[in-house]
């Protein structure tokens, strides 16, 4: 089951990465703004990679139960679809 979550998560990351392709749909200037949008729009807290010297990336915590991970992924999907 965890492998399924990981595969879905990787697909979502490809869809939401702050790349020029994605920016056509949503005007996102950087990873910090993307994290702010996640928090404001779907209540999902992510950490911008800029905070760790890796701009353009997102940092997530997997230190939780599968139900919490499933809810986080549902929120990511909701964000991508909005």
Buried (B, 14 or more C-beta within 10 A) or exposed (E): EEEEBEEBBEBBEEBBBBEEEBEEEBEBEBBBBBBBBBEEEBEBEBBBBBEEEEEEBBBBEEEEEEEEBBBBBEBBBEBBEE
